[in-house]
Amino acid sequence: METTKTVCPYCGVGCGLEVLPPAMPGKATNRDNQGNPIWKVRGDRSHPSSQGKVCLKGATVSEALDKSRLKYPMMRETLDEPFRRVTWEQAFRRIVNRIKTVRFTQGPDAICMYGSGQFQTEDYYVAQKLLKGCLGTNNFDANSRLCMSSTVSGYIQSLGSDGPPCCYNDLEQTDCAFLIGTNTAECHPIIFNRLRAYQKRNKKVKIIVVDPRRTKTAEAADLHLAIRPGTDIDLLNGIANLLMQWGLLDAMFIDECTTGFPGYTDVIRHYPPGLVARHCGIRLDDLETAARYWGNSLRVLSLWSMGMNQSSEGTAKVRTLINLHLMTGNIGKPGAGPFSLTGQPNAMGGREAGGLAHILPGYRMVKNSQHRAEVEQLWGLTPGQISGVPGRNAWEMIMALERQEIGCLWIAATNPAVSMPDLERTKAALLRSPFTVYQDAYYPTETAEYAHLLLPAAQWGEKTGTMTNSERMVTLCPAFREPIGEAKADWEIFVEVGRRLGFTNHFNFANSEAIRAEFLEFTRSRPCDMTGITYQRLQEQGPTQWPCSDSNGISQERLYTDFRFNTPDGRAKFATYYSQGLAEPPNPNYPFVLTSGRLYAHWHTQTRTGRVEKIRKMHPLPFIEIHPMDAQRLEISENDWVEVRSIRGYSRFPAKITRAIIPGTVFVPMHWGALWASQAEANALTHPQACPESGQPELKACAVQLQRQPYGQVKSQKLKVISDIKIRS
């Protein structure tokens, strides 16, 4: 068998991989630590995004292919019953009958689907066609709502359209990299390694890192700004104030390519440097250094991720950062621009396919009547069939469950019983669902506990589709093995349900290539035009960036190179935001700010990485980072058990005493759910208050109290497995 070229199914870097079968003529069988044959994975040197590099997650991804898989459909009538194995025919009949009943008795808006940035684009697209088109409800949202929705909103409002304007080659052409709200070295390591290698070769290149923690990323920076959580806008407006004072502006770009600058100047004059430094908790000279690095650079590249997005001010933070690019003309040219780093492997593909409750395929908006009409025509629907009301976002689905407004909840390829905010409230709401379908590759998971019907989904490598990474690079991901057990590709499941609901003509797809061919027409003449990126092109020429139309076949590395934007007047828009601070600031009863994040080798809720021995050994336990001053005051020593409480719940973690976190702030990793540890859920503490424009919750900050527990010091902790879900054959 030949090597299969594909893409890593973890983060948004989108590293190219080569996969080889366990056994090949003349070579020893490739095995894991337990001696089981596994597919061999290595970096694809021909992939333009990663150039042959791969992190530990990608290198070990095949080790989880056969572990703890959901192999066949399972069903139960109530949540206190054990699951029983059923046929696909029984499963399809159950879900179709339920959808029909709910649609007739409660209406289409009582049907909701919660999907995932781990879908392939083809999965995303047919799900939109099923719900938003045929069923007439916009109630499809994805875990990208918790990930990148503030960036989507920020790009649209400032630049006229979603889509990162930069590319990875900009990492090696910039003069100054400004990293804010991203631990790139651990969360997007291949990107960071490219940037760091370039900096080492070019000593004049500056790296600025803004983060309350001294992360691996911050350790490599020329300047680390350890700001207090919630002061991002203060910092950015303070930098703008200094640039204005010093005249380090691009007046011609502002005059010819933007609108709203006078209003912006009215805002930034309220952010004098001394006040900003005190409010952010940083030195004035460090603030001035950051402004000089930015203002004296010809090409500034900003990078951000969840630390910006997961905020009640998420959109405001993104737009305020874009303001700095607009006032200095740092966009649309090599080495410069506002560059969001996508959290999930195909969150970009989801945005292209309309995979959020307020958007439609091809970068169209639900509220736009012309956009709805275009989609209706392409789908062959009756005019007016697509609702002009945005569907429920992820948290609104939880609140709707509380009010018993949902008759059918379909969750696919995500694990909300760990990842949603205010987790105890989320779990209580899930218990109230009268009928939940859970579609996933693995079992058990925390969310399976709340399901009535389990559908086994094909894993990475078991289905063919496309994914788009953070730099708009589309990669074909061909299947290199058969699905395990009775598992089916996500798109196959959606298509079959659509057919059984009576929409046969709308779901007449022979394979995933036919789905992509239809989807590409939705991108024609749109900002994300991919009509030239067919399966054939991807097979023959490899990964390709959009826009790339079939009229000329030319792939475009960067957006806005003509300095014209996707707004009605072609000008980018300055935003005017004052800092509002944290939605839940610390108080006398809850005096600490809790923040959370990823670790290098783990991924999200460990559904896949928790099954890989090398990763478990690297990150065996959750923990809480506490500054020595805070630890001393609370009489907490290294490895002591610490109970962490918010007004919503509590968790407990072994203490890690470190100066890497600023006083008054604590950090916990977000990967541990009830399946992997006892009472170590970060989101048992977080609140659901969200950005009013993007709907993205403030998962990165909440107010907590700490208390040392009399459990002694942590030595080891065994894997905790959900035991109350029984299977009956």
Backbone hydrogen bonds, N-H to C=O, Kabsch-Sander energy under -0.5 kcal/mol:
donor,donor_aa,acceptor,acceptor_aa,energy
4,T,19,V,-2.5
5,K,3,T,-0.5
6,T,17,L,-2.8
8,C,15,C,-2.8
12,G,342,T,-1.2
14,G,11,C,-1.0
17,L,6,T,-2.1
18,E,42,R,-3.2
19,V,4,T,-2.6
20,L,40,K,-2.6
27,K,24,M,-2.2
30,N,22,P,-2.4
32,D,36,N,-2.3
35,G,32,D,-1.9
38,I,30,N,-2.5
40,K,20,L,-2.4
42,R,18,E,-2.1
44,D,16,G,-2.2
45,R,43,G,-0.8
47,H,44,D,-1.5
51,Q,47,H,-2.4
52,G,44,D,-1.3
53,K,50,S,-2.0
59,A,55,C,-2.5
60,T,56,L,-1.5
61,V,58,G,-0.9
63,E,60,T,-1.7
64,A,61,V,-1.3
65,L,62,S,-1.4
70,L,441,A,-2.4
71,K,69,R,-0.7
74,M,454,L,-1.8
75,M,84,R,-2.2
76,R,452,H,-2.0
81,E,78,T,-1.5
83,F,726,K,-2.8
84,R,75,M,-2.3
85,R,728,R,-2.1
86,V,73,P,-2.1
91,A,87,T,-2.2
92,F,88,W,-3.2
93,R,89,E,-2.3
94,R,90,Q,-2.2
95,I,91,A,-2.3
96,V,92,F,-2.6
97,N,93,R,-2.3
98,R,94,R,-2.0
99,I,95,I,-2.4
100,K,96,V,-2.5
101,T,97,N,-2.4
102,V,98,R,-2.8
103,R,99,I,-2.7
104,F,100,K,-2.0
105,T,101,T,-2.8
106,Q,102,V,-2.7
107,G,102,V,-1.5
110,A,107,G,-1.7
111,I,108,P,-1.9
112,C,408,C,-2.4
113,M,139,N,-2.5
114,Y,410,W,-3.0
115,G,113,M,-0.6
115,G,141,D,-2.9
119,F,116,S,-1.6
121,T,466,T,-2.5
124,Y,120,Q,-2.2
125,Y,121,T,-2.7
126,V,122,E,-1.9
127,A,123,D,-1.7
128,Q,124,Y,-1.9
129,K,125,Y,-2.1
130,L,126,V,-2.2
131,L,127,A,-2.5
132,K,128,Q,-1.4
133,G,128,Q,-1.2
134,C,129,K,-2.7
135,L,130,L,-2.4
136,G,131,L,-0.6
137,T,131,L,-2.4
140,F,138,N,-2.4
141,D,113,M,-2.2
143,N,115,G,-1.5
145,R,142,A,-2.6
146,L,143,N,-1.1
147,C,144,S,-1.1
148,M,144,S,-2.4
149,S,144,S,-1.2
152,V,148,M,-2.1
153,S,149,S,-2.4
154,G,150,S,-2.5
155,Y,151,T,-3.0
156,I,152,V,-2.3
157,Q,153,S,-2.4
158,S,154,G,-2.3
159,L,155,Y,-2.8
160,G,155,Y,-0.7
160,G,156,I,-1.4
161,S,155,Y,-0.9
170,D,167,C,-1.5
171,L,168,Y,-1.8
172,E,169,N,-1.3
173,Q,170,D,-1.7
174,T,170,D,-0.8
175,D,299,R,-2.6
176,C,299,R,-1.6
177,A,206,K,-2.9
178,F,176,C,-0.6
178,F,301,L,-2.7
179,L,177,A,-0.7
179,L,208,I,-3.4
180,I,178,F,-0.5
180,I,303,L,-2.4
181,G,210,V,-1.9
184,T,182,T,-0.9
186,E,183,N,-1.5
187,C,183,N,-2.8
188,H,184,T,-2.0
191,I,188,H,-0.7
192,F,188,H,-2.0
193,N,189,P,-2.7
194,R,190,I,-1.5
195,L,191,I,-2.1
196,R,192,F,-3.1
197,A,193,N,-2.3
198,Y,194,R,-1.9
199,Q,195,L,-2.4
200,K,196,R,-2.2
201,R,197,A,-1.3
202,N,198,Y,-1.1
205,V,202,N,-2.0
206,K,175,D,-2.3
208,I,177,A,-2.9
209,V,223,L,-2.6
210,V,179,L,-3.0
211,D,209,V,-0.6
211,D,225,L,-1.6
214,R,660,A,-3.8
215,T,213,R,-1.4
219,E,215,T,-2.2
220,A,216,K,-0.7
220,A,217,T,-1.0
221,A,218,A,-1.5
222,D,207,I,-2.0
223,L,207,I,-1.6
225,L,209,V,-2.9
225,L,223,L,-0.6
226,A,224,H,-0.8
227,I,225,L,-1.8
228,R,280,C,-2.0
231,T,228,R,-1.6
235,L,231,T,-2.3
236,L,232,D,-2.6
237,N,233,I,-2.7
238,G,234,D,-2.2
239,I,235,L,-2.4
240,A,236,L,-2.1
241,N,237,N,-2.2
242,L,238,G,-1.8
243,L,239,I,-2.4
244,M,240,A,-2.4
245,Q,241,N,-2.5
246,W,242,L,-2.6
247,G,243,L,-0.6
247,G,244,M,-1.0
248,L,243,L,-2.2
249,L,247,G,-1.6
250,D,327,M,-2.5
251,A,249,L,-0.8
254,I,250,D,-2.4
255,D,251,A,-2.5
256,E,252,M,-2.5
257,C,253,F,-2.5
258,T,254,I,-1.1
259,T,572,A,-1.9
264,Y,260,G,-1.5
265,T,261,F,-2.3
266,D,262,P,-1.5
267,V,263,G,-1.0
268,I,264,Y,-2.4
269,R,265,T,-1.4
270,H,267,V,-2.0
271,Y,268,I,-1.8
276,V,272,P,-2.3
277,A,273,P,-2.7
278,R,274,G,-2.0
279,H,275,L,-2.5
280,C,276,V,-2.7
281,G,277,A,-1.3
282,I,277,A,-2.2
287,L,283,R,-1.8
288,E,284,L,-2.4
289,T,285,D,-2.2
290,A,286,D,-2.3
291,A,287,L,-2.0
292,R,288,E,-2.4
293,Y,289,T,-2.8
294,W,290,A,-2.2
295,G,291,A,-3.3
296,N,292,R,-2.7
297,S,294,W,-1.1
301,L,176,C,-2.7
302,S,300,V,-0.5
302,S,337,G,-2.2
303,L,178,F,-2.4
304,W,339,F,-1.2
305,S,180,I,-0.6
305,S,181,G,-0.7
307,G,181,G,-2.3
308,M,181,G,-0.6
308,M,305,S,-1.6
309,N,305,S,-2.1
310,Q,306,M,-2.5
311,S,309,N,-2.3
314,G,311,S,-1.8
317,K,313,E,-2.9
318,V,314,G,-2.3
319,R,315,T,-2.7
320,T,316,A,-2.3
321,L,317,K,-2.1
322,I,318,V,-2.3
323,N,319,R,-2.0
324,L,320,T,-1.0
324,L,321,L,-0.6
325,H,321,L,-1.1
326,L,322,I,-2.3
327,M,323,N,-2.7
328,T,324,L,-1.0
329,G,325,H,-0.6
329,G,326,L,-0.6
330,N,325,H,-2.3
331,I,329,G,-1.3
336,A,333,K,-1.6
337,G,300,V,-2.3
339,F,302,S,-2.4
339,F,337,G,-0.7
340,S,338,P,-0.6
341,L,304,W,-2.9
342,T,340,S,-0.7
346,N,117,G,-2.4
347,A,344,Q,-1.0
348,M,468,T,-0.7
349,G,468,T,-0.6
350,G,346,N,-2.1
351,R,347,A,-1.8
352,E,348,M,-2.1
353,A,349,G,-2.0
354,G,350,G,-0.5
354,G,351,R,-0.7
355,G,350,G,-3.8
356,L,354,G,-0.9
359,I,356,L,-1.6
360,L,364,R,-2.8
362,G,352,E,-3.3
363,Y,351,R,-0.5
364,R,360,L,-1.7
366,V,358,H,-2.1
368,N,365,M,-1.1
369,S,367,K,-0.7
372,R,368,N,-2.3
373,A,369,S,-2.3
374,E,370,Q,-2.3
375,V,371,H,-2.1
376,E,372,R,-2.7
377,Q,373,A,-2.3
378,L,374,E,-2.2
379,W,375,V,-2.4
380,G,376,E,-0.7
380,G,377,Q,-0.7
381,L,376,E,-3.0
385,Q,382,T,-2.2
391,G,138,N,-0.5
391,G,357,A,-2.4
397,M,393,N,-1.9
398,I,394,A,-1.2
399,M,395,W,-2.2
400,A,396,E,-2.2
401,L,397,M,-2.1
402,E,398,I,-1.8
403,R,399,M,-1.5
404,Q,401,L,-1.3
405,E,400,A,-2.7
407,G,110,A,-2.3
408,C,110,A,-1.8
409,L,435,F,-2.6
410,W,112,C,-2.4
411,I,409,L,-0.6
411,I,437,V,-3.3
412,A,114,Y,-2.5
413,A,439,Q,-2.8
418,V,415,N,-1.8
419,S,415,N,-1.9
420,M,416,P,-1.6
422,D,686,T,-1.1
423,L,683,N,-2.8
426,T,422,D,-2.2
427,K,423,L,-2.9
428,A,424,E,-2.2
429,A,425,R,-2.1
430,L,426,T,-2.4
431,L,427,K,-1.8
432,R,428,A,-0.6
432,R,429,A,-1.2
433,S,430,L,-1.2
437,V,409,L,-2.9
438,Y,453,L,-3.1
439,Q,411,I,-2.9
439,Q,437,V,-0.5
440,D,438,Y,-0.6
440,D,455,L,-1.8
443,Y,68,S,-2.8
449,E,445,T,-0.6
449,E,446,E,-0.8
450,Y,447,T,-2.2
451,A,448,A,-1.6
452,H,436,T,-2.7
453,L,436,T,-1.9
454,L,74,M,-3.1
455,L,438,Y,-2.5
457,A,440,D,-2.1
458,A,488,K,-2.5
462,E,459,Q,-2.4
465,G,477,C,-1.5
467,M,475,T,-1.9
469,N,473,M,-2.1
470,S,12,G,-2.6
472,R,469,N,-1.8
474,V,472,R,-0.6
474,V,544,T,-3.2
475,T,467,M,-2.7
477,C,465,G,-3.6
480,F,461,G,-2.5
481,R,461,G,-1.5
486,E,71,K,-3.7
487,A,484,I,-2.2
488,K,456,P,-2.0
493,I,489,A,-1.8
494,F,490,D,-2.2
495,V,491,W,-2.7
496,E,492,E,-2.4
497,V,493,I,-2.2
498,G,494,F,-2.3
499,R,495,V,-2.4
500,R,496,E,-2.5
501,L,497,V,-1.5
502,G,499,R,-1.7
503,F,498,G,-2.2
504,T,502,G,-0.5
506,H,503,F,-0.5
507,F,503,F,-1.0
507,F,504,T,-0.9
508,N,505,N,-0.7
509,F,507,F,-1.6
510,A,508,N,-0.5
515,I,511,N,-1.2
516,R,512,S,-2.4
517,A,513,E,-2.3
518,E,514,A,-1.7
519,F,515,I,-2.7
520,L,516,R,-2.7
521,E,517,A,-0.7
521,E,518,E,-0.8
522,F,518,E,-0.6
522,F,519,F,-1.6
523,T,519,F,-0.5
523,T,520,L,-1.3
524,R,520,L,-0.6
524,R,521,E,-0.6
526,R,523,T,-2.3
529,D,526,R,-1.6
532,G,548,C,-2.7
533,I,530,M,-2.5
534,T,532,G,-1.0
538,L,534,T,-2.5
539,Q,535,Y,-2.6
540,E,536,Q,-2.2
541,Q,537,R,-3.7
542,G,537,R,-0.6
542,G,538,L,-1.1
544,T,474,V,-1.9
546,W,472,R,-1.9
548,C,529,D,-3.1
552,N,549,S,-0.5
553,G,549,S,-2.3
555,S,553,G,-0.5
556,Q,547,P,-1.8
557,E,555,S,-0.6
559,L,165,P,-1.9
563,F,560,Y,-1.7
565,F,570,G,-2.2
566,N,159,L,-1.6
570,G,567,T,-1.3
572,A,257,C,-2.5
573,K,158,S,-2.6
574,F,259,T,-2.8
577,Y,575,A,-0.6
587,N,590,Y,-2.0
592,F,704,V,-2.5
593,V,664,G,-2.4
594,L,592,F,-0.6
594,L,702,C,-3.1
595,T,666,V,-2.7
597,G,668,V,-1.1
606,Q,603,W,-2.6
610,G,606,Q,-1.6
611,R,608,R,-1.5
612,V,609,T,-1.9
613,E,611,R,-0.6
616,R,612,V,-2.2
617,K,613,E,-2.3
618,M,614,K,-1.5
619,H,615,I,-2.5
624,I,654,P,-2.0
625,E,667,F,-2.8
626,I,656,K,-2.2
631,A,627,H,-2.5
632,Q,628,P,-2.8
633,R,629,M,-1.8
634,L,630,D,-1.7
635,E,631,A,-0.5
635,E,632,Q,-0.9
636,I,631,A,-2.9
639,N,655,A,-2.8
640,D,637,S,-2.2
641,W,712,G,-0.9
642,V,653,F,-2.7
643,E,707,Q,-3.1
644,V,642,V,-0.5
644,V,651,S,-3.2
645,R,705,Q,-2.2
646,S,649,G,-2.6
651,S,644,V,-2.2
652,R,679,Q,-3.3
653,F,642,V,-2.2
655,A,640,D,-2.4
656,K,624,I,-2.9
658,T,626,I,-2.5
658,T,656,K,-0.6
661,I,658,T,-0.7
662,I,212,P,-1.0
665,T,662,I,-1.7
666,V,593,V,-2.6
667,F,625,E,-1.3
668,V,595,T,-1.8
670,M,597,G,-1.9
673,G,671,H,-0.7
676,W,673,G,-1.3
677,A,673,G,-1.5
679,Q,677,A,-0.6
682,A,680,A,-0.6
684,A,681,E,-1.2
685,L,682,A,-1.7
686,T,682,A,-0.6
691,C,696,Q,-2.2
695,G,691,C,-2.6
698,E,689,Q,-2.5
699,L,697,P,-1.8
700,K,310,Q,-1.2
701,A,698,E,-1.0
702,C,594,L,-1.0
704,V,592,F,-2.7
705,Q,645,R,-2.3
707,Q,643,E,-1.7
709,Q,641,W,-3.0
711,Y,709,Q,-1.1
712,G,709,Q,-0.6
714,V,639,N,-2.0
721,V,719,L,-0.5
726,K,724,D,-0.7
728,R,83,F,-3.6
729,S,727,I,-0.5
